[in-house]
Amino acid sequence: MESISALEFLLISNNHQTLSIVADGLGKIGVRFNFAANSDAGRDYIGRHKFDGIIVDLDVPGAQDLILSIRRGPSNPGATIFACMPRGNMSPVAIVPGANVLFPQPLTSESVASLVSASRPTILGERRRFFRHRVELPVRLTVNNGQRRAMMRTLSEGGMSVYMVEAVERATVVAFAFELPSEDLITGKGAVVWANNEGMVGIKFVFLRDPGDVVLQKWCRQMQASAD
């Protein structure tokens, strides 16, 4: 079974003490993490990388808006978000829309390690749902009423990355059809959430026609089980 040490975290804080405590807490359970000093840097990082957990210091300006943008964005909407209560706020009760877990004050490395460890089942469940399987499958796409061919490079329960010769813009809605190696046909619609200059495009599934959702979920989990 996948260990918690395989997870990738991001900490967003501009406070040295918070950084030291979180680093020590995550170090106790072997979790790796990256660091951003403000909301803008954190937003840029989150747009370019996939994270299992994101720790947001609520003392950082724009922290709550950042949390909401993560939930509404295409890159890490399912990440488990931990919010560090503002310094001086000792209350264990707070409403932070979009956050899964609150780190109370005073922040300690023990509380960080304990709360992250307790969130392990949720984090790993989300990771399995979006685990990217490497594939080489042809895909038929319909973009703006035109037919295009693409080659799939990765596939998860939540979406796929494909190589396309013709450029396509972010937020474009596409219809797709492809066959799994099991020869099951998967059809549905998706939205382009990223594209680079090398012809790679990320498509998030909006819906899959029955029974495609069940078939794809079963296939992905079989692939995950064989890799464990």
C-alpha positions as CSV (number, residue, x, y, z in Angstrom):
1,M,0.0,0.0,0.0
2,E,1.2,3.5,-0.8
3,S,2.9,5.2,2.2
4,I,2.3,8.7,3.4
5,S,5.9,9.5,2.6
6,A,5.1,9.4,-1.1
7,L,2.9,12.4,-0.9
8,E,3.7,15.9,-2.2
9,F,2.7,18.9,-0.1
10,L,2.9,22.7,-0.6
11,L,3.2,25.2,2.3
12,I,2.2,28.8,1.7
13,S,3.5,31.1,4.5
14,N,5.6,34.1,5.1
15,N,6.5,33.3,8.7
16,H,9.8,31.7,9.6
17,Q,8.4,30.1,12.8
18,T,5.5,28.5,10.9
19,L,7.8,27.2,8.2
20,S,10.1,25.6,10.8
21,I,7.2,24.0,12.7
22,V,5.5,22.6,9.6
23,A,8.9,21.4,8.2
24,D,9.6,19.6,11.5
25,G,6.1,18.1,11.7
26,L,6.1,16.8,8.1
27,G,9.6,15.6,8.6
28,K,8.5,13.4,11.4
29,I,6.3,11.4,9.0
30,G,8.6,11.7,6.0
31,V,6.4,14.0,3.8
32,R,8.1,16.1,1.2
33,F,7.0,19.7,0.7
34,N,7.6,22.8,-1.4
35,F,7.3,26.3,-0.2
36,A,5.8,29.6,-1.4
37,A,6.1,32.9,0.5
38,N,2.8,34.6,-0.6
39,S,-0.5,33.9,-2.3
40,D,0.6,34.9,-5.8
41,A,3.6,32.6,-5.7
42,G,1.4,29.8,-4.2
43,R,-1.2,30.3,-6.9
44,D,1.5,30.0,-9.6
45,Y,3.0,26.9,-8.0
46,I,-0.5,25.3,-7.8
47,G,-1.2,26.0,-11.4
48,R,1.9,24.2,-12.6
49,H,2.1,21.2,-10.2
50,K,0.0,18.5,-8.7
51,F,-0.1,18.4,-4.9
52,D,-1.7,15.9,-2.5
53,G,-1.9,18.4,0.4
54,I,-1.7,22.2,0.6
55,I,-1.0,24.0,3.8
56,V,-2.1,27.6,3.9
57,D,-1.1,30.0,6.6
58,L,-4.2,32.2,7.2
59,D,-1.9,35.1,8.2
60,V,-0.8,35.4,4.6
61,P,-2.6,38.2,2.8
62,G,-5.3,36.8,0.4
63,A,-5.1,33.3,2.0
64,Q,-8.9,32.7,2.1
65,D,-9.3,33.9,-1.5
66,L,-6.4,31.5,-2.5
67,I,-8.2,28.6,-0.9
68,L,-11.4,29.3,-2.8
69,S,-9.4,29.7,-6.1
70,I,-7.8,26.3,-5.5
71,R,-11.2,24.7,-5.1
72,R,-12.5,26.4,-8.3
73,G,-9.4,25.9,-10.3
74,P,-8.4,23.1,-12.7
75,S,-5.1,22.0,-11.2
76,N,-5.7,20.9,-7.6
77,P,-9.4,21.1,-6.8
78,G,-9.4,17.8,-4.9
79,A,-6.2,18.4,-2.8
80,T,-6.6,18.2,0.9
81,I,-6.2,21.8,2.2
82,F,-4.9,22.4,5.7
83,A,-5.4,26.0,7.1
84,C,-3.1,27.3,9.9
85,M,-5.2,29.4,12.2
86,P,-4.0,33.1,12.5
87,R,-1.4,33.6,15.3
88,G,-3.1,34.8,18.5
89,N,-6.4,33.0,17.6
90,M,-6.7,30.2,20.2
91,S,-10.2,29.1,19.3
92,P,-10.6,25.6,17.9
93,V,-13.7,26.6,16.1
94,A,-13.5,28.6,12.8
95,I,-15.2,28.6,9.4
96,V,-12.7,28.5,6.5
97,P,-14.6,27.8,3.3
98,G,-12.7,25.2,1.2
99,A,-10.4,24.0,3.9
100,N,-10.5,20.4,5.0
101,V,-8.5,20.6,8.2
102,L,-7.6,23.4,10.7
103,F,-4.3,23.5,12.5
104,P,-5.1,25.2,15.8
105,Q,-2.9,27.6,17.7
106,P,-0.4,27.3,19.2
107,L,0.9,25.4,16.2
108,T,3.2,22.5,17.0
109,S,5.1,19.9,15.0
110,E,3.2,17.2,16.8
111,S,-0.2,18.6,15.8
112,V,1.0,18.9,12.2
113,A,2.2,15.3,12.1
114,S,-0.9,14.0,13.8
115,L,-3.4,15.9,11.7
116,V,-1.7,15.1,8.4
117,S,-1.4,11.4,9.4
118,A,-5.1,11.3,10.3
119,S,-6.0,12.7,6.9
120,R,-4.0,9.9,5.1
121,P,-7.1,7.8,4.0
122,T,-8.7,10.9,2.4
123,I,-5.5,12.0,0.7
124,L,-4.6,8.6,-0.7
125,G,-8.2,8.1,-1.9
126,E,-8.0,11.3,-3.9
127,R,-4.6,10.4,-5.2
128,R,-5.9,7.0,-6.5
129,R,-8.8,8.7,-8.2
130,F,-6.5,11.0,-10.1
131,F,-3.5,8.7,-10.5
132,R,-2.2,9.1,-14.0
133,H,-1.6,5.8,-15.9
134,R,0.7,6.0,-18.9
135,V,-0.9,4.9,-22.1
136,E,-0.7,5.1,-25.9
137,L,-4.3,5.3,-27.1
138,P,-5.8,7.0,-30.1
139,V,-8.6,9.5,-29.2
140,R,-11.2,11.0,-31.5
141,L,-12.0,14.6,-30.4
142,T,-14.7,17.0,-31.6
143,V,-13.6,20.6,-31.1
144,N,-15.8,23.5,-32.2
145,N,-17.8,21.0,-34.4
146,G,-14.6,19.9,-36.1
147,Q,-13.1,16.4,-35.9
148,R,-9.5,16.0,-34.7
149,R,-7.3,13.0,-33.9
150,A,-5.1,12.9,-30.9
151,M,-2.9,10.4,-29.1
152,M,-3.5,9.9,-25.4
153,R,-0.4,9.9,-23.1
154,T,-1.9,9.6,-19.6
155,L,-5.3,8.6,-18.3
156,S,-7.0,8.8,-14.9
157,E,-10.6,8.5,-13.6
158,G,-10.8,12.3,-13.7
159,G,-9.2,13.2,-17.1
160,M,-6.5,12.6,-19.7
161,S,-3.5,14.2,-21.3
162,V,-3.3,14.0,-25.1
163,Y,-0.9,15.0,-27.9
164,M,-2.5,17.1,-30.6
165,V,-1.0,18.7,-33.8
166,E,-3.4,21.6,-33.8
167,A,-3.5,24.0,-30.9
168,V,-6.5,24.2,-28.7
169,E,-7.3,26.9,-26.1
170,R,-7.9,26.5,-22.4
171,A,-11.6,26.2,-21.3
172,T,-12.6,24.7,-24.7
173,V,-15.3,22.1,-24.3
174,V,-14.6,18.9,-26.3
175,A,-16.4,15.7,-27.0
176,F,-14.2,12.6,-27.0
177,A,-14.2,8.9,-27.8
178,F,-11.6,6.2,-27.2
179,E,-11.2,2.5,-26.5
180,L,-9.4,1.1,-23.5
181,P,-6.9,-1.7,-24.0
182,S,-9.9,-3.9,-22.9
183,E,-11.7,-2.7,-26.0
184,D,-14.4,-1.0,-24.0
185,L,-15.5,2.2,-25.6
186,I,-15.5,5.4,-23.5
187,T,-17.3,8.5,-24.7
188,G,-18.2,11.8,-23.1
189,K,-17.3,15.5,-22.8
190,G,-14.5,17.3,-21.2
191,A,-12.9,20.7,-20.7
192,V,-9.3,21.7,-21.7
193,V,-7.6,22.8,-18.4
194,W,-4.1,23.2,-19.7
195,A,-2.0,23.2,-22.9
196,N,1.7,23.7,-23.6
197,N,3.8,24.7,-26.6
198,E,4.7,21.1,-27.3
199,G,1.2,20.0,-28.3
200,M,0.3,18.4,-25.0
201,V,-3.3,19.2,-23.7
202,G,-4.9,18.3,-20.4
203,I,-8.6,17.4,-20.5
204,K,-10.7,17.1,-17.4
205,F,-13.8,14.9,-17.8
206,V,-17.1,16.7,-17.4
207,F,-19.2,13.6,-17.8
208,L,-18.9,10.1,-19.2
209,R,-21.8,8.3,-20.9
210,D,-23.0,5.2,-19.2
211,P,-21.5,2.7,-18.5
212,G,-18.2,4.5,-19.2
213,D,-17.8,5.9,-15.8
214,V,-18.0,2.5,-14.1
215,V,-15.9,0.8,-16.7
216,L,-13.1,3.4,-16.5
217,Q,-13.1,3.4,-12.7
218,K,-12.7,-0.4,-12.7
219,W,-9.9,-0.3,-15.3
220,C,-8.0,2.4,-13.4
221,R,-8.3,0.6,-10.1
222,Q,-7.1,-2.7,-11.7
223,M,-4.1,-0.8,-13.1
224,Q,-3.4,0.8,-9.7
225,A,-3.6,-2.5,-8.0
226,S,-1.2,-4.2,-10.4
227,A,1.3,-1.3,-9.8
228,D,1.2,-1.6,-6.0
